[in-house]
Amino acid sequence: MRVVIAGGHGKIAVLTERLLVDRGDSVAGFIRNPDHAADLEAAGAEPIVVDLESSSADEVAGHLTGADAVIFAAGAGPGSGAARKQTVDHDAAVLLADAAEAAGVRRYVMVSAMAADSAAPDDAGDEVFVTYLRAKGAADDNIRARDGLQSTIVRPGRLTDDPAAGKVAAGTDTGYGSIPRADVAAVLVAVLDAPQTAGLTFDVISGDTDITEAVAGLGD
């Protein structure tokens, strides 16, 4: 399988790259900063320097030739303002979807966020956080509405750098909780192996069910 990951230098992305490479998949990651290329190469992934905030869909599509799936794991990150929540968390996700469709890549996995909602209320947090929730929610809505994509929206809880536990709770009624980034990465890999998750949106936090079993049970 050939997988291209947007936001390829992010913590979840690098963990996902290692998991995919270790099992023999071909992996590439989009990065904005060429100085990050060595980190992707150390993970076994091919670095591709492309800025999703300034590229066209056709330019991005050119980097998706031969891909079987894309994962959107990019984010404006902590400390960024409301404007970049829109241009990265929404606009770049939509651009990747446009590019995937243009390149004939149907499988799209989105790393979203618990409580992402295009209509998040003003009192959901400070201005930047509300903008973030609305941007992620609007991007999710856009991706889900596309007939040309087989999309899965993964909405993790509060992210930690704890070691992987290998067990999660996944579904639409998990409640709030935390989850190691390493377990999110394993969930993304499991989703790629579970075509029945196409069309699903689900929350995921730490729990008691093995990841493969939890993902396989989604949609039952």
Order of alpha helices (4+ residues) and beta strands (2+ residues): beta-alpha-beta-alpha-beta-alpha-beta-alpha-beta-alpha-beta-beta-beta-beta-alpha-beta-beta-alpha
